[in-house]
Amino acid sequence: MDVLYFAWVRERIGLPRETVDTQAATVNDLVTELRAREDRYDLAFSDLSALRVALDQQLSDFDAPLSGVREVAFFPPMTGG
């Protein structure tokens, strides 16, 4: 699946997107896999309350299943103005 990173998440990981081969059942499982890769991922995902996630461009929760999902995007909360 494609994993996209936006704003400071992209800056910490150093990539705007990547294709990930995963066995993760939920977004939380995917985050656990990513955090185990390298320190930069661990840092980026250290505080999930500061992140939002979208599955196939629909806002979702971290406990959402990944079955059939093609794209996961991680980003900080957006504010209007």
Phi and psi in radians as a Rosetta constraint file:
Dihedral C 1 N 2 CA 2 C 2 CIRCULARHARMONIC -1.519 0.35
Dihedral N 2 CA 2 C 2 N 3 CIRCULARHARMONIC 2.356 0.35
Dihedral C 2 N 3 CA 3 C 3 CIRCULARHARMONIC -2.085 0.35
Dihedral N 3 CA 3 C 3 N 4 CIRCULARHARMONIC 2.181 0.35
Dihedral C 3 N 4 CA 4 C 4 CIRCULARHARMONIC -1.943 0.35
Dihedral N 4 CA 4 C 4 N 5 CIRCULARHARMONIC 2.496 0.35
Dihedral C 4 N 5 CA 5 C 5 CIRCULARHARMONIC -2.173 0.35
Dihedral N 5 CA 5 C 5 N 6 CIRCULARHARMONIC 2.352 0.35
Dihedral C 5 N 6 CA 6 C 6 CIRCULARHARMONIC -2.173 0.35
Dihedral N 6 CA 6 C 6 N 7 CIRCULARHARMONIC 2.695 0.35
Dihedral C 6 N 7 CA 7 C 7 CIRCULARHARMONIC 0.990 0.35
Dihedral N 7 CA 7 C 7 N 8 CIRCULARHARMONIC -2.324 0.35
Dihedral C 7 N 8 CA 8 C 8 CIRCULARHARMONIC -1.191 0.35
Dihedral N 8 CA 8 C 8 N 9 CIRCULARHARMONIC -0.351 0.35
Dihedral C 8 N 9 CA 9 C 9 CIRCULARHARMONIC -1.137 0.35
Dihedral N 9 CA 9 C 9 N 10 CIRCULARHARMONIC -0.797 0.35
Dihedral C 9 N 10 CA 10 C 10 CIRCULARHARMONIC -1.067 0.35
Dihedral N 10 CA 10 C 10 N 11 CIRCULARHARMONIC -0.732 0.35
Dihedral C 10 N 11 CA 11 C 11 CIRCULARHARMONIC -1.112 0.35
Dihedral N 11 CA 11 C 11 N 12 CIRCULARHARMONIC -0.726 0.35
Dihedral C 11 N 12 CA 12 C 12 CIRCULARHARMONIC -1.228 0.35
Dihedral N 12 CA 12 C 12 N 13 CIRCULARHARMONIC -0.667 0.35
Dihedral C 12 N 13 CA 13 C 13 CIRCULARHARMONIC -1.443 0.35
Dihedral N 13 CA 13 C 13 N 14 CIRCULARHARMONIC -0.558 0.35
Dihedral C 13 N 14 CA 14 C 14 CIRCULARHARMONIC 1.559 0.35
Dihedral N 14 CA 14 C 14 N 15 CIRCULARHARMONIC 0.191 0.35
Dihedral C 14 N 15 CA 15 C 15 CIRCULARHARMONIC -2.404 0.35
Dihedral N 15 CA 15 C 15 N 16 CIRCULARHARMONIC 2.501 0.35
Dihedral C 15 N 16 CA 16 C 16 CIRCULARHARMONIC -1.436 0.35
Dihedral N 16 CA 16 C 16 N 17 CIRCULARHARMONIC -0.468 0.35
Dihedral C 16 N 17 CA 17 C 17 CIRCULARHARMONIC -2.871 0.35
Dihedral N 17 CA 17 C 17 N 18 CIRCULARHARMONIC 2.772 0.35
Dihedral C 17 N 18 CA 18 C 18 CIRCULARHARMONIC -2.745 0.35
Dihedral N 18 CA 18 C 18 N 19 CIRCULARHARMONIC 2.775 0.35
Dihedral C 18 N 19 CA 19 C 19 CIRCULARHARMONIC -1.708 0.35
Dihedral N 19 CA 19 C 19 N 20 CIRCULARHARMONIC 2.224 0.35
Dihedral C 19 N 20 CA 20 C 20 CIRCULARHARMONIC -2.073 0.35
Dihedral N 20 CA 20 C 20 N 21 CIRCULARHARMONIC 2.273 0.35
Dihedral C 20 N 21 CA 21 C 21 CIRCULARHARMONIC -1.627 0.35
Dihedral N 21 CA 21 C 21 N 22 CIRCULARHARMONIC 1.987 0.35
Dihedral C 21 N 22 CA 22 C 22 CIRCULARHARMONIC -2.350 0.35
Dihedral N 22 CA 22 C 22 N 23 CIRCULARHARMONIC 2.668 0.35
Dihedral C 22 N 23 CA 23 C 23 CIRCULARHARMONIC -1.868 0.35
Dihedral N 23 CA 23 C 23 N 24 CIRCULARHARMONIC 0.151 0.35
Dihedral C 23 N 24 CA 24 C 24 CIRCULARHARMONIC -1.077 0.35
Dihedral N 24 CA 24 C 24 N 25 CIRCULARHARMONIC 2.383 0.35
Dihedral C 24 N 25 CA 25 C 25 CIRCULARHARMONIC -1.567 0.35
Dihedral N 25 CA 25 C 25 N 26 CIRCULARHARMONIC -0.494 0.35
Dihedral C 25 N 26 CA 26 C 26 CIRCULARHARMONIC -2.318 0.35
Dihedral N 26 CA 26 C 26 N 27 CIRCULARHARMONIC 2.975 0.35
Dihedral C 26 N 27 CA 27 C 27 CIRCULARHARMONIC -1.068 0.35
Dihedral N 27 CA 27 C 27 N 28 CIRCULARHARMONIC -0.738 0.35
Dihedral C 27 N 28 CA 28 C 28 CIRCULARHARMONIC -1.013 0.35
Dihedral N 28 CA 28 C 28 N 29 CIRCULARHARMONIC -0.702 0.35
Dihedral C 28 N 29 CA 29 C 29 CIRCULARHARMONIC -1.105 0.35
Dihedral N 29 CA 29 C 29 N 30 CIRCULARHARMONIC -0.714 0.35
Dihedral C 29 N 30 CA 30 C 30 CIRCULARHARMONIC -1.093 0.35
Dihedral N 30 CA 30 C 30 N 31 CIRCULARHARMONIC -0.778 0.35
Dihedral C 30 N 31 CA 31 C 31 CIRCULARHARMONIC -1.041 0.35
Dihedral N 31 CA 31 C 31 N 32 CIRCULARHARMONIC -0.729 0.35
Dihedral C 31 N 32 CA 32 C 32 CIRCULARHARMONIC -1.051 0.35
Dihedral N 32 CA 32 C 32 N 33 CIRCULARHARMONIC -0.775 0.35
Dihedral C 32 N 33 CA 33 C 33 CIRCULARHARMONIC -1.076 0.35
Dihedral N 33 CA 33 C 33 N 34 CIRCULARHARMONIC -0.798 0.35
Dihedral C 33 N 34 CA 34 C 34 CIRCULARHARMONIC -1.126 0.35
Dihedral N 34 CA 34 C 34 N 35 CIRCULARHARMONIC -0.752 0.35
Dihedral C 34 N 35 CA 35 C 35 CIRCULARHARMONIC -1.068 0.35
Dihedral N 35 CA 35 C 35 N 36 CIRCULARHARMONIC -0.539 0.35
Dihedral C 35 N 36 CA 36 C 36 CIRCULARHARMONIC -1.323 0.35
Dihedral N 36 CA 36 C 36 N 37 CIRCULARHARMONIC -0.232 0.35
Dihedral C 36 N 37 CA 37 C 37 CIRCULARHARMONIC -1.164 0.35
Dihedral N 37 CA 37 C 37 N 38 CIRCULARHARMONIC -1.013 0.35
Dihedral C 37 N 38 CA 38 C 38 CIRCULARHARMONIC -2.710 0.35
Dihedral N 38 CA 38 C 38 N 39 CIRCULARHARMONIC 2.869 0.35
Dihedral C 38 N 39 CA 39 C 39 CIRCULARHARMONIC -1.040 0.35
Dihedral N 39 CA 39 C 39 N 40 CIRCULARHARMONIC -0.620 0.35
Dihedral C 39 N 40 CA 40 C 40 CIRCULARHARMONIC -1.122 0.35
Dihedral N 40 CA 40 C 40 N 41 CIRCULARHARMONIC -0.625 0.35
Dihedral C 40 N 41 CA 41 C 41 CIRCULARHARMONIC -1.242 0.35
Dihedral N 41 CA 41 C 41 N 42 CIRCULARHARMONIC -0.731 0.35
Dihedral C 41 N 42 CA 42 C 42 CIRCULARHARMONIC -1.021 0.35
Dihedral N 42 CA 42 C 42 N 43 CIRCULARHARMONIC -0.753 0.35
Dihedral C 42 N 43 CA 43 C 43 CIRCULARHARMONIC -1.131 0.35
Dihedral N 43 CA 43 C 43 N 44 CIRCULARHARMONIC -0.794 0.35
Dihedral C 43 N 44 CA 44 C 44 CIRCULARHARMONIC -1.092 0.35
Dihedral N 44 CA 44 C 44 N 45 CIRCULARHARMONIC -0.577 0.35
Dihedral C 44 N 45 CA 45 C 45 CIRCULARHARMONIC -1.872 0.35
Dihedral N 45 CA 45 C 45 N 46 CIRCULARHARMONIC 0.340 0.35
Dihedral C 45 N 46 CA 46 C 46 CIRCULARHARMONIC -1.248 0.35
Dihedral N 46 CA 46 C 46 N 47 CIRCULARHARMONIC -0.405 0.35
Dihedral C 46 N 47 CA 47 C 47 CIRCULARHARMONIC -2.317 0.35
Dihedral N 47 CA 47 C 47 N 48 CIRCULARHARMONIC 1.580 0.35
Dihedral C 47 N 48 CA 48 C 48 CIRCULARHARMONIC -1.162 0.35
Dihedral N 48 CA 48 C 48 N 49 CIRCULARHARMONIC -0.332 0.35
Dihedral C 48 N 49 CA 49 C 49 CIRCULARHARMONIC -1.195 0.35
Dihedral N 49 CA 49 C 49 N 50 CIRCULARHARMONIC -0.271 0.35
Dihedral C 49 N 50 CA 50 C 50 CIRCULARHARMONIC -1.680 0.35
Dihedral N 50 CA 50 C 50 N 51 CIRCULARHARMONIC 0.158 0.35
Dihedral C 50 N 51 CA 51 C 51 CIRCULARHARMONIC -2.205 0.35
Dihedral N 51 CA 51 C 51 N 52 CIRCULARHARMONIC 2.700 0.35
Dihedral C 51 N 52 CA 52 C 52 CIRCULARHARMONIC -2.136 0.35
Dihedral N 52 CA 52 C 52 N 53 CIRCULARHARMONIC 2.797 0.35
Dihedral C 52 N 53 CA 53 C 53 CIRCULARHARMONIC -2.379 0.35
Dihedral N 53 CA 53 C 53 N 54 CIRCULARHARMONIC 2.509 0.35
Dihedral C 53 N 54 CA 54 C 54 CIRCULARHARMONIC -2.217 0.35
Dihedral N 54 CA 54 C 54 N 55 CIRCULARHARMONIC 2.390 0.35
Dihedral C 54 N 55 CA 55 C 55 CIRCULARHARMONIC -1.948 0.35
Dihedral N 55 CA 55 C 55 N 56 CIRCULARHARMONIC 2.096 0.35
Dihedral C 55 N 56 CA 56 C 56 CIRCULARHARMONIC 0.842 0.35
Dihedral N 56 CA 56 C 56 N 57 CIRCULARHARMONIC 0.792 0.35
Dihedral C 56 N 57 CA 57 C 57 CIRCULARHARMONIC 1.199 0.35
Dihedral N 57 CA 57 C 57 N 58 CIRCULARHARMONIC 0.401 0.35
Dihedral C 57 N 58 CA 58 C 58 CIRCULARHARMONIC -2.124 0.35
Dihedral N 58 CA 58 C 58 N 59 CIRCULARHARMONIC 2.213 0.35
Dihedral C 58 N 59 CA 59 C 59 CIRCULARHARMONIC -0.950 0.35
Dihedral N 59 CA 59 C 59 N 60 CIRCULARHARMONIC 2.462 0.35
Dihedral C 59 N 60 CA 60 C 60 CIRCULARHARMONIC -2.547 0.35
Dihedral N 60 CA 60 C 60 N 61 CIRCULARHARMONIC -3.049 0.35
Dihedral C 60 N 61 CA 61 C 61 CIRCULARHARMONIC -1.952 0.35
Dihedral N 61 CA 61 C 61 N 62 CIRCULARHARMONIC 2.828 0.35
Dihedral C 61 N 62 CA 62 C 62 CIRCULARHARMONIC -1.254 0.35
Dihedral N 62 CA 62 C 62 N 63 CIRCULARHARMONIC -0.275 0.35
Dihedral C 62 N 63 CA 63 C 63 CIRCULARHARMONIC -1.655 0.35
Dihedral N 63 CA 63 C 63 N 64 CIRCULARHARMONIC 0.130 0.35
Dihedral C 63 N 64 CA 64 C 64 CIRCULARHARMONIC -1.220 0.35
Dihedral N 64 CA 64 C 64 N 65 CIRCULARHARMONIC 2.508 0.35
Dihedral C 64 N 65 CA 65 C 65 CIRCULARHARMONIC -1.247 0.35
Dihedral N 65 CA 65 C 65 N 66 CIRCULARHARMONIC 2.654 0.35
Dihedral C 65 N 66 CA 66 C 66 CIRCULARHARMONIC -1.796 0.35
Dihedral N 66 CA 66 C 66 N 67 CIRCULARHARMONIC -0.004 0.35
Dihedral C 66 N 67 CA 67 C 67 CIRCULARHARMONIC -0.986 0.35
Dihedral N 67 CA 67 C 67 N 68 CIRCULARHARMONIC 2.155 0.35
Dihedral C 67 N 68 CA 68 C 68 CIRCULARHARMONIC 1.402 0.35
Dihedral N 68 CA 68 C 68 N 69 CIRCULARHARMONIC -0.072 0.35
Dihedral C 68 N 69 CA 69 C 69 CIRCULARHARMONIC -1.340 0.35
Dihedral N 69 CA 69 C 69 N 70 CIRCULARHARMONIC 2.353 0.35
Dihedral C 69 N 70 CA 70 C 70 CIRCULARHARMONIC -1.774 0.35
Dihedral N 70 CA 70 C 70 N 71 CIRCULARHARMONIC -0.457 0.35
Dihedral C 70 N 71 CA 71 C 71 CIRCULARHARMONIC -2.458 0.35
Dihedral N 71 CA 71 C 71 N 72 CIRCULARHARMONIC 2.293 0.35
Dihedral C 71 N 72 CA 72 C 72 CIRCULARHARMONIC -2.099 0.35
Dihedral N 72 CA 72 C 72 N 73 CIRCULARHARMONIC 2.265 0.35
Dihedral C 72 N 73 CA 73 C 73 CIRCULARHARMONIC -2.134 0.35
Dihedral N 73 CA 73 C 73 N 74 CIRCULARHARMONIC 2.325 0.35
Dihedral C 73 N 74 CA 74 C 74 CIRCULARHARMONIC -1.981 0.35
Dihedral N 74 CA 74 C 74 N 75 CIRCULARHARMONIC 2.356 0.35
Dihedral C 74 N 75 CA 75 C 75 CIRCULARHARMONIC -2.777 0.35
Dihedral N 75 CA 75 C 75 N 76 CIRCULARHARMONIC 2.756 0.35
Dihedral C 75 N 76 CA 76 C 76 CIRCULARHARMONIC -1.320 0.35
Dihedral N 76 CA 76 C 76 N 77 CIRCULARHARMONIC 2.806 0.35
Dihedral C 76 N 77 CA 77 C 77 CIRCULARHARMONIC -1.010 0.35
Dihedral N 77 CA 77 C 77 N 78 CIRCULARHARMONIC 2.509 0.35
Dihedral C 77 N 78 CA 78 C 78 CIRCULARHARMONIC -1.713 0.35
Dihedral N 78 CA 78 C 78 N 79 CIRCULARHARMONIC 2.568 0.35
Dihedral C 78 N 79 CA 79 C 79 CIRCULARHARMONIC -2.135 0.35
Dihedral N 79 CA 79 C 79 N 80 CIRCULARHARMONIC 2.609 0.35
Dihedral C 79 N 80 CA 80 C 80 CIRCULARHARMONIC -1.543 0.35
Dihedral N 80 CA 80 C 80 N 81 CIRCULARHARMONIC 2.986 0.35
